[in-house]
Amino acid sequence: MPLRRSKILVKWIYENQHKMQTLRRCSSTLRYKELEENSVQATLEHVAPVEAGAPTHQPRPDTTPDISFKYDDLRVSLAAPYQLQRKPEAVDLGFGKYFTDHMLKINYHTELGGWQKPEITPFENLSIHPAAKALHYAVQLFEGLKAYRGVDDKIRLFRPELNMERMNLAAKRSGLPMFDGEELIKCITRLVQIDQEWVPHSETSTLYIRPTLIGTEPTFGIVAPETAMLFAILSPVSAYYKTNSDGAVSIYADPNVVRAFPGGVGNRKVGSNYGPTIEITSQASKLGHQQVLWLFGPNQELTEVGAMNIFLVYINEHGDKQLSTPPLNGLILPGVTRRSILELASQWEDITVKEEVMTMDRVIELKNQGRLLEMFGAGTAVIITPISNVGYLDKNIHVPTMKQKHAVYQRLKDTLLAIQYGHIEHPYAKIIT
């Protein structure tokens, strides 16, 4: 198609997309020509009917949810040589500073029948209307998972189906369109395959995958948007944040601030859970701590630490070593790493695993009785990070995590890394290349 015709068609589509319910059922060149001719009419009232004999779209059977995009419809446009980015050295990566050469984009338009065809394009900036609901009402959500290059040079994903399940739950709560998680996994897999040389050849670095869903409808008003965009970008990463000299972090617990509350969205991965934490995290940093331990309620229940799930290891009333974490009561994110830790540790005979409400008074009691052994945070970005100190009110609670001869956190971390990097075969790991 000549360049001029293409520009006219694109302009017409964006100006008349609200009238295009029948347009997507035809892809013939004759139809494009008719649209071009009609586009010069300033007062176009409707889309002309499809000519007899023109090819029509035959919808495939849909899986839950009722309407979803399909991997089979994926279109790929590879970056030109001049668009390719220089790959950084592993030691320079940091977290989320560099991005790969391609991205995945999938648009949603209610008037066009819902989800449109997914496409992989060269990495580019997004064009978004200033009135988009994502910008004004935080109608957006995201996920985080990783691709690992194993010892066999194969690339693996870690339990991506759980990320898709969580993403759909957040979409439902946010009034955004749901989708078939398996179809998105296939699309993301293809994206990673295209940019596979960006997956670090190192067991201290990974390729972080960030699927994001935003409401793009350019109107004011707090209602479910009729247009949305799902996109995924890739970033090679190393450590999420720096630790102390002993390899652990110090956390700060302030009972005057909360991250989530009952009936809220603390259990959903939406941006509005994270932006408001910046100020208190900055204050914690000035006091010498790396993260914030989020408390809730008059009993000061432990919920999360930074963007991680929190775990304690202690000697219980029966004299057994116990691994505990707060229950999924709506206040915390159902972490993929959290779930994996509970499932793996439950198979070990030398430790008791329990989900239970834990309070600061309980932590102090265990510490004073000499029964508190370890504390650590867990999440996709950090895997497992040991905690050696809790700043609380006017005191520091020192946790002997790094003094344990056979630390539970290290055993769990070694097991997870062995699965993710292919040292052992395990159903949690999905090989994609």
MIMI-942215 format. One record per residue (C-alpha): residue number from 1; x, y, z. Coordinates in steps of 0.02 Angstrom, whole numbers, plus 50000, padded with zeros to 5 digits. Layout:
<nodes>
+-----+-------+-------+-------+
: seq :    px :    py :    pz :
+-----+-------+-------+-------+
: NUM :     X :     Y :     Z :
...
+-----+-------+-------+-------+
</nodes>
This chain:
<nodes>
+-----+-------+-------+-------+
: seq :    px :    py :    pz :
+-----+-------+-------+-------+
:   1 : 50000 : 50000 : 50000 :
:   2 : 50073 : 50171 : 49956 :
:   3 : 50129 : 50276 : 50103 :
:   4 : 50000 : 50413 : 50071 :
:   5 : 49857 : 50288 : 50067 :
:   6 : 49919 : 50208 : 50228 :
:   7 : 49924 : 50375 : 50319 :
:   8 : 49747 : 50418 : 50261 :
:   9 : 49682 : 50251 : 50320 :
:  10 : 49764 : 50263 : 50490 :
:  11 : 49698 : 50439 : 50514 :
:  12 : 49524 : 50386 : 50466 :
:  13 : 49529 : 50236 : 50585 :
:  14 : 49576 : 50342 : 50735 :
:  15 : 49446 : 50474 : 50694 :
:  16 : 49306 : 50349 : 50665 :
:  17 : 49349 : 50201 : 50776 :
:  18 : 49184 : 50219 : 50868 :
:  19 : 49094 : 50174 : 50705 :
:  20 : 49201 : 50025 : 50660 :
:  21 : 49112 : 49873 : 50731 :
:  22 : 49092 : 49798 : 50558 :
:  23 : 49262 : 49852 : 50493 :
:  24 : 49363 : 49718 : 50582 :
:  25 : 49264 : 49581 : 50494 :
:  26 : 49344 : 49625 : 50328 :
:  27 : 49524 : 49637 : 50273 :
:  28 : 49514 : 49647 : 50085 :
:  29 : 49613 : 49773 : 49984 :
:  30 : 49452 : 49830 : 49900 :
:  31 : 49382 : 49875 : 50070 :
:  32 : 49537 : 49978 : 50112 :
:  33 : 49519 : 50071 : 49947 :
:  34 : 49338 : 50112 : 49986 :
:  35 : 49386 : 50177 : 50158 :
:  36 : 49517 : 50288 : 50079 :
:  37 : 49391 : 50362 : 49959 :
:  38 : 49263 : 50388 : 50096 :
:  39 : 49391 : 50470 : 50211 :
:  40 : 49392 : 50628 : 50106 :
:  41 : 49209 : 50658 : 50147 :
:  42 : 49202 : 50774 : 50296 :
:  43 : 49031 : 50717 : 50352 :
:  44 : 49044 : 50529 : 50343 :
:  45 : 48892 : 50460 : 50435 :
:  46 : 48919 : 50274 : 50434 :
:  47 : 49031 : 50133 : 50377 :
:  48 : 48976 : 50060 : 50210 :
:  49 : 48922 : 49877 : 50211 :
:  50 : 49045 : 49740 : 50166 :
:  51 : 49040 : 49688 : 49984 :
:  52 : 48969 : 49519 : 49943 :
:  53 : 49101 : 49386 : 49935 :
:  54 : 49228 : 49481 : 50041 :
:  55 : 49320 : 49372 : 50166 :
:  56 : 49242 : 49376 : 50339 :
:  57 : 49314 : 49338 : 50508 :
:  58 : 49264 : 49168 : 50577 :
:  59 : 49275 : 49178 : 50767 :
:  60 : 49355 : 49030 : 50855 :
:  61 : 49278 : 48955 : 51011 :
:  62 : 49324 : 49064 : 51159 :
:  63 : 49387 : 49006 : 51327 :
:  64 : 49354 : 49094 : 51491 :
:  65 : 49336 : 49239 : 51499 :
:  66 : 49206 : 49252 : 51361 :
:  67 : 49314 : 49359 : 51247 :
:  68 : 49503 : 49355 : 51240 :
:  69 : 49642 : 49392 : 51119 :
:  70 : 49726 : 49242 : 51037 :
:  71 : 49908 : 49199 : 51017 :
:  72 : 49868 : 49131 : 50843 :
:  73 : 49827 : 49310 : 50791 :
:  74 : 49995 : 49378 : 50850 :
:  75 : 50082 : 49493 : 50726 :
:  76 : 50269 : 49524 : 50739 :
:  77 : 50366 : 49675 : 50675 :
:  78 : 50551 : 49658 : 50708 :
:  79 : 50660 : 49806 : 50751 :
:  80 : 50772 : 49873 : 50613 :
:  81 : 50960 : 49867 : 50645 :
:  82 : 50966 : 50051 : 50690 :
:  83 : 50832 : 50023 : 50824 :
:  84 : 50929 : 49890 : 50918 :
:  85 : 50996 : 49941 : 51088 :
:  86 : 51169 : 49909 : 51158 :
:  87 : 51166 : 49770 : 51288 :
:  88 : 51241 : 49824 : 51455 :
:  89 : 51366 : 49724 : 51555 :
:  90 : 51291 : 49618 : 51693 :
:  91 : 51382 : 49717 : 51828 :
:  92 : 51299 : 49877 : 51768 :
:  93 : 51120 : 49815 : 51762 :
:  94 : 51042 : 49872 : 51925 :
:  95 : 50854 : 49851 : 51924 :
:  96 : 50738 : 49914 : 51786 :
:  97 : 50860 : 50035 : 51703 :
:  98 : 50877 : 49949 : 51534 :
:  99 : 50747 : 49880 : 51415 :
: 100 : 50753 : 49758 : 51271 :
: 101 : 50722 : 49791 : 51086 :
: 102 : 50540 : 49738 : 51075 :
: 103 : 50376 : 49749 : 51170 :
: 104 : 50205 : 49667 : 51166 :
: 105 : 50048 : 49772 : 51143 :
: 106 : 49866 : 49720 : 51144 :
: 107 : 49727 : 49849 : 51131 :
: 108 : 49550 : 49830 : 51194 :
: 109 : 49402 : 49925 : 51119 :
: 110 : 49225 : 49888 : 51174 :
: 111 : 49156 : 49962 : 51013 :
: 112 : 49270 : 49851 : 50908 :
: 113 : 49215 : 49692 : 50993 :
: 114 : 49339 : 49686 : 51137 :
: 115 : 49517 : 49626 : 51127 :
: 116 : 49611 : 49663 : 50966 :
: 117 : 49752 : 49564 : 50888 :
: 118 : 49911 : 49557 : 50991 :
: 119 : 50068 : 49627 : 50913 :
: 120 : 50253 : 49628 : 50950 :
: 121 : 50337 : 49787 : 50893 :
: 122 : 50502 : 49875 : 50915 :
: 123 : 50513 : 49953 : 51089 :
: 124 : 50435 : 50126 : 51083 :
: 125 : 50352 : 50260 : 51188 :
: 126 : 50165 : 50248 : 51214 :
: 127 : 50046 : 50381 : 51149 :
: 128 : 49910 : 50411 : 51277 :
: 129 : 49773 : 50541 : 51292 :
: 130 : 49793 : 50663 : 51438 :
: 131 : 49619 : 50615 : 51500 :
: 132 : 49655 : 50428 : 51503 :
: 133 : 49579 : 50349 : 51658 :
: 134 : 49745 : 50267 : 51704 :
: 135 : 49818 : 50440 : 51732 :
: 136 : 49677 : 50511 : 51838 :
: 137 : 49597 : 50367 : 51932 :
: 138 : 49739 : 50239 : 51940 :
: 139 : 49640 : 50119 : 51830 :
: 140 : 49792 : 50011 : 51801 :
: 141 : 49880 : 49856 : 51864 :
: 142 : 50039 : 49760 : 51830 :
: 143 : 50129 : 49596 : 51858 :
: 144 : 50309 : 49544 : 51880 :
: 145 : 50391 : 49381 : 51829 :
: 146 : 50561 : 49329 : 51765 :
: 147 : 50647 : 49230 : 51629 :
: 148 : 50799 : 49131 : 51688 :
: 149 : 50941 : 49065 : 51580 :
: 150 : 50982 : 48895 : 51651 :
: 151 : 51143 : 48797 : 51664 :
: 152 : 51089 : 48705 : 51506 :
: 153 : 51068 : 48873 : 51416 :
: 154 : 50879 : 48845 : 51409 :
: 155 : 50766 : 48987 : 51462 :
: 156 : 50633 : 48957 : 51592 :
: 157 : 50485 : 49048 : 51666 :
: 158 : 50435 : 49016 : 51847 :
: 159 : 50250 : 48972 : 51872 :
: 160 : 50184 : 49106 : 51751 :
: 161 : 50007 : 49038 : 51764 :
: 162 : 49998 : 49106 : 51942 :
: 163 : 50043 : 49280 : 51882 :
: 164 : 49906 : 49270 : 51751 :
: 165 : 49779 : 49215 : 51880 :
: 166 : 49827 : 49359 : 51994 :
: 167 : 49826 : 49484 : 51851 :
: 168 : 49649 : 49435 : 51802 :
: 169 : 49589 : 49455 : 51981 :
: 170 : 49662 : 49630 : 51985 :
: 171 : 49582 : 49669 : 51817 :
: 172 : 49412 : 49615 : 51880 :
: 173 : 49428 : 49724 : 52036 :
: 174 : 49486 : 49873 : 51931 :
: 175 : 49349 : 49866 : 51801 :
: 176 : 49474 : 49817 : 51667 :
: 177 : 49448 : 49678 : 51539 :
: 178 : 49498 : 49502 : 51584 :
: 179 : 49584 : 49382 : 51466 :
: 180 : 49641 : 49203 : 51442 :
: 181 : 49802 : 49188 : 51541 :
: 182 : 49871 : 49047 : 51434 :
: 183 : 49858 : 49157 : 51280 :
: 184 : 49957 : 49295 : 51363 :
: 185 : 50090 : 49171 : 51420 :
: 186 : 50110 : 49116 : 51240 :
: 187 : 50126 : 49296 : 51181 :
: 188 : 50254 : 49336 : 51317 :
: 189 : 50349 : 49177 : 51276 :
: 190 : 50365 : 49233 : 51095 :
: 191 : 50424 : 49405 : 51152 :
: 192 : 50559 : 49327 : 51261 :
: 193 : 50611 : 49211 : 51121 :
: 194 : 50634 : 49360 : 51005 :
: 195 : 50738 : 49454 : 51134 :
: 196 : 50820 : 49299 : 51209 :
: 197 : 50995 : 49370 : 51193 :
: 198 : 50944 : 49494 : 51327 :
: 199 : 50922 : 49354 : 51454 :
: 200 : 51084 : 49368 : 51554 :
: 201 : 51209 : 49225 : 51547 :
: 202 : 51224 : 49231 : 51736 :
: 203 : 51143 : 49158 : 51890 :
: 204 : 51146 : 49325 : 51978 :
: 205 : 51044 : 49414 : 51843 :
: 206 : 50880 : 49382 : 51755 :
: 207 : 50761 : 49455 : 51627 :
: 208 : 50619 : 49541 : 51718 :
: 209 : 50450 : 49535 : 51629 :
: 210 : 50324 : 49673 : 51665 :
: 211 : 50148 : 49646 : 51594 :
: 212 : 50041 : 49800 : 51625 :
: 213 : 49857 : 49838 : 51594 :
: 214 : 49795 : 50017 : 51589 :
: 215 : 49629 : 50103 : 51558 :
: 216 : 49651 : 50218 : 51408 :
: 217 : 49476 : 50287 : 51381 :
: 218 : 49497 : 50477 : 51367 :
: 219 : 49352 : 50531 : 51476 :
: 220 : 49328 : 50594 : 51653 :
: 221 : 49218 : 50492 : 51768 :
: 222 : 49250 : 50342 : 51879 :
: 223 : 49176 : 50202 : 51774 :
: 224 : 49247 : 50049 : 51687 :
: 225 : 49345 : 50109 : 51535 :
: 226 : 49286 : 50057 : 51362 :
: 227 : 49463 : 50057 : 51296 :
: 228 : 49619 : 49984 : 51374 :
: 229 : 49794 : 49929 : 51330 :
: 230 : 49891 : 49778 : 51390 :
: 231 : 50076 : 49788 : 51358 :
: 232 : 50230 : 49693 : 51414 :
: 233 : 50408 : 49755 : 51421 :
: 234 : 50569 : 49664 : 51467 :
: 235 : 50715 : 49724 : 51572 :
: 236 : 50877 : 49633 : 51616 :
: 237 : 50903 : 49654 : 51803 :
: 238 : 51018 : 49609 : 51947 :
: 239 : 50994 : 49650 : 52132 :
: 240 : 50834 : 49742 : 52178 :
: 241 : 50920 : 49842 : 52315 :
: 242 : 51081 : 49843 : 52413 :
: 243 : 51100 : 49746 : 52575 :
: 244 : 51207 : 49779 : 52727 :
: 245 : 51383 : 49710 : 52742 :
: 246 : 51315 : 49548 : 52816 :
: 247 : 51204 : 49517 : 52664 :
: 248 : 51042 : 49557 : 52757 :
: 249 : 50930 : 49710 : 52764 :
: 250 : 50863 : 49817 : 52905 :
: 251 : 50678 : 49859 : 52904 :
: 252 : 50578 : 49999 : 52984 :
: 253 : 50409 : 49973 : 53068 :
: 254 : 50304 : 50128 : 53098 :
: 255 : 50132 : 50092 : 53175 :
: 256 : 50069 : 50262 : 53116 :
: 257 : 50062 : 50213 : 52932 :
: 258 : 49970 : 50071 : 52844 :
: 259 : 49986 : 49995 : 52672 :
: 260 : 49816 : 49910 : 52659 :
: 261 : 49652 : 49888 : 52752 :
: 262 : 49510 : 49759 : 52754 :
: 263 : 49403 : 49767 : 52599 :
: 264 : 49536 : 49864 : 52504 :
: 265 : 49653 : 49808 : 52367 :
: 266 : 49807 : 49759 : 52468 :
: 267 : 49791 : 49586 : 52391 :
: 268 : 49796 : 49651 : 52212 :
: 269 : 49948 : 49710 : 52115 :
: 270 : 49887 : 49885 : 52071 :
: 271 : 49995 : 50040 : 52061 :
: 272 : 49894 : 50131 : 52193 :
: 273 : 49967 : 50012 : 52324 :
: 274 : 50144 : 50068 : 52288 :
: 275 : 50152 : 50255 : 52252 :
: 276 : 50094 : 50306 : 52426 :
: 277 : 50234 : 50203 : 52506 :
: 278 : 50373 : 50311 : 52434 :
: 279 : 50374 : 50444 : 52570 :
: 280 : 50387 : 50327 : 52718 :
: 281 : 50515 : 50219 : 52627 :
: 282 : 50621 : 50374 : 52601 :
: 283 : 50607 : 50415 : 52787 :
: 284 : 50660 : 50237 : 52829 :
: 285 : 50811 : 50255 : 52716 :
: 286 : 50867 : 50412 : 52807 :
: 287 : 50862 : 50312 : 52968 :
: 288 : 50974 : 50178 : 52895 :
: 289 : 50842 : 50050 : 52844 :
: 290 : 50816 : 49974 : 52671 :
: 291 : 50630 : 49933 : 52681 :
: 292 : 50470 : 49964 : 52779 :
: 293 : 50381 : 49831 : 52880 :
: 294 : 50196 : 49869 : 52858 :
: 295 : 50090 : 49848 : 53014 :
: 296 : 49901 : 49849 : 53032 :
: 297 : 49773 : 49872 : 53169 :
: 298 : 49780 : 49902 : 53357 :
: 299 : 49878 : 49740 : 53380 :
: 300 : 50005 : 49797 : 53250 :
: 301 : 49994 : 49643 : 53141 :
: 302 : 50137 : 49609 : 53020 :
: 303 : 50075 : 49614 : 52840 :
: 304 : 50212 : 49643 : 52711 :
: 305 : 50389 : 49711 : 52706 :
: 306 : 50419 : 49833 : 52564 :
: 307 : 50350 : 49741 : 52413 :
: 308 : 50386 : 49571 : 52489 :
: 309 : 50294 : 49442 : 52591 :
: 310 : 50363 : 49422 : 52767 :
: 311 : 50418 : 49258 : 52850 :
: 312 : 50476 : 49213 : 53026 :
: 313 : 50569 : 49058 : 53085 :
: 314 : 50560 : 49021 : 53272 :
: 315 : 50551 : 48883 : 53400 :
: 316 : 50367 : 48851 : 53438 :
: 317 : 50287 : 48797 : 53603 :
: 318 : 50320 : 48613 : 53561 :
: 319 : 50505 : 48642 : 53537 :
: 320 : 50495 : 48624 : 53348 :
: 321 : 50566 : 48741 : 53218 :
: 322 : 50421 : 48832 : 53135 :
: 323 : 50408 : 48936 : 52975 :
: 324 : 50266 : 49061 : 52985 :
: 325 : 50192 : 49195 : 52872 :
: 326 : 50034 : 49301 : 52883 :
: 327 : 49876 : 49223 : 52808 :
: 328 : 49793 : 49282 : 52648 :
: 329 : 49663 : 49389 : 52736 :
: 330 : 49647 : 49524 : 52603 :
: 331 : 49787 : 49633 : 52672 :
: 332 : 49933 : 49554 : 52580 :
: 333 : 49977 : 49504 : 52403 :
: 334 : 49962 : 49318 : 52364 :
: 335 : 50143 : 49307 : 52309 :
: 336 : 50202 : 49173 : 52188 :
: 337 : 50364 : 49154 : 52285 :
: 338 : 50266 : 49150 : 52448 :
: 339 : 50157 : 49008 : 52386 :
: 340 : 50307 : 48914 : 52320 :
: 341 : 50398 : 48929 : 52487 :
: 342 : 50248 : 48862 : 52583 :
: 343 : 50227 : 48716 : 52464 :
: 344 : 50411 : 48670 : 52461 :
: 345 : 50439 : 48687 : 52649 :
: 346 : 50282 : 48585 : 52685 :
: 347 : 50371 : 48436 : 52608 :
: 348 : 50514 : 48447 : 52733 :
: 349 : 50496 : 48339 : 52888 :
: 350 : 50609 : 48444 : 52999 :
: 351 : 50505 : 48602 : 53000 :
: 352 : 50325 : 48651 : 53039 :
: 353 : 50242 : 48769 : 52915 :
: 354 : 50099 : 48881 : 52967 :
: 355 : 50002 : 49033 : 52909 :
: 356 : 49960 : 49136 : 53062 :
: 357 : 49929 : 49314 : 53120 :
: 358 : 50091 : 49385 : 53189 :
: 359 : 50103 : 49545 : 53290 :
: 360 : 50248 : 49654 : 53347 :
: 361 : 50216 : 49601 : 53527 :
: 362 : 50237 : 49420 : 53471 :
: 363 : 50401 : 49461 : 53381 :
: 364 : 50469 : 49548 : 53536 :
: 365 : 50413 : 49404 : 53647 :
: 366 : 50500 : 49276 : 53537 :
: 367 : 50656 : 49383 : 53534 :
: 368 : 50660 : 49405 : 53724 :
: 369 : 50636 : 49218 : 53750 :
: 370 : 50777 : 49176 : 53630 :
: 371 : 50659 : 49082 : 53514 :
: 372 : 50665 : 49199 : 53364 :
: 373 : 50787 : 49126 : 53237 :
: 374 : 50759 : 49207 : 53069 :
: 375 : 50659 : 49337 : 52975 :
: 376 : 50657 : 49361 : 52787 :
: 377 : 50560 : 49436 : 52644 :
: 378 : 50513 : 49347 : 52483 :
: 379 : 50455 : 49402 : 52311 :
: 380 : 50492 : 49387 : 52126 :
: 381 : 50607 : 49538 : 52119 :
: 382 : 50713 : 49488 : 52270 :
: 383 : 50682 : 49299 : 52279 :
: 384 : 50726 : 49288 : 52465 :
: 385 : 50808 : 49426 : 52566 :
: 386 : 50863 : 49396 : 52747 :
: 387 : 50820 : 49525 : 52881 :
: 388 : 50939 : 49557 : 53026 :
: 389 : 50860 : 49708 : 53111 :
: 390 : 50690 : 49787 : 53140 :
: 391 : 50680 : 49970 : 53188 :
: 392 : 50524 : 49989 : 53293 :
: 393 : 50473 : 50142 : 53394 :
: 394 : 50630 : 50193 : 53489 :
: 395 : 50719 : 50025 : 53483 :
: 396 : 50807 : 49906 : 53366 :
: 397 : 50759 : 49723 : 53370 :
: 398 : 50910 : 49622 : 53313 :
: 399 : 50863 : 49460 : 53227 :
: 400 : 50998 : 49323 : 53222 :
: 401 : 50955 : 49272 : 53044 :
: 402 : 51134 : 49276 : 52982 :
: 403 : 51200 : 49180 : 53133 :
: 404 : 51103 : 49020 : 53099 :
: 405 : 51215 : 48874 : 53052 :
: 406 : 51085 : 48794 : 52937 :
: 407 : 50972 : 48940 : 52897 :
: 408 : 50799 : 48900 : 52830 :
: 409 : 50800 : 49055 : 52718 :
: 410 : 50960 : 48996 : 52632 :
: 411 : 50892 : 48820 : 52607 :
: 412 : 50735 : 48891 : 52528 :
: 413 : 50832 : 49012 : 52420 :
: 414 : 50949 : 48876 : 52358 :
: 415 : 50801 : 48765 : 52315 :
: 416 : 50710 : 48901 : 52219 :
: 417 : 50866 : 48952 : 52122 :
: 418 : 50902 : 48770 : 52080 :
: 419 : 50728 : 48756 : 52004 :
: 420 : 50735 : 48922 : 51913 :
: 421 : 50907 : 48895 : 51837 :
: 422 : 50879 : 48714 : 51789 :
: 423 : 50995 : 48627 : 51912 :
: 424 : 50847 : 48515 : 51953 :
: 425 : 50694 : 48475 : 51848 :
: 426 : 50534 : 48534 : 51927 :
: 427 : 50355 : 48568 : 51868 :
: 428 : 50369 : 48748 : 51932 :
: 429 : 50489 : 48788 : 51789 :
: 430 : 50420 : 48810 : 51614 :
: 431 : 50552 : 48791 : 51477 :
: 432 : 50519 : 48911 : 51333 :
: 433 : 50678 : 48896 : 51227 :
+-----+-------+-------+-------+
</nodes>
